[in-house]
């Protein structure tokens, strides 16, 4: 198994890509802690996946430093280590620039960008002491190329790319690999809010002529988390069906 004996911490793990990645990690032998602000969805995810292996749910708001510290403490109390951190938690509050208020800007930044910074900052000392670790960050195709009506979201996902490349340089010498995945349009709860005509347009523009599924992204995370990707550091892996070719 690719992740036998590894301990993986996944934020935003109760639904969509996060939950599907938890499933793949469990199937490959990892012990998984999923964290999410949605306690009901988290409990349902554990109920769905517990037959596959050791999975725990923690209710966490990644914009809250104290909750993050408690998340780390509880994970260490149970598993004694953290081998993989997947910063997957994210929200959208879309709107054109002229109509976007500051609250919509701040909320998305606090979860999608500052949350990544806070979670990683708390986990890195543990990985440094271990002498190894893998950090995976959720970026997006819109972080690479922008998107109308997503000023805040695109800014966070571009910011994640900057964090990823900076941390890869800082932490590589300490045995910690840092990479990001930039999904295209994937059918999740977030994209469910997108008008059908927009999704149809994106599908028609994708060379594979289909939108992504959560497992498409989960397989990318699985590869980057595994020893098979042991010489990959600082990359932004686009998984978008060729949308931006």
Secondary structure, DSSP 8 states (H G I E B T S, - for coil): -TTTT-EEEEET-SSHHHHHHHHHHHHTT-EEEEEES-HHHHHHHHHHHGGGS-EEEEE--TT-HHHHHHHHHHHHHHHS---EEEE-------B-GGG--HHHHHHHHIIIIIHHHHHHHHHHHHHHHHT-EEEEEE--HHHHH--TTBHHHHHHHHHHHHHHHHHHHHHHTTTEEEEEEEE-SB-STTGGGS-HHHHHHHHHHSTTSS-B-HHHHHHHHHHHHSGGGTT--S-EEEESTTTT-
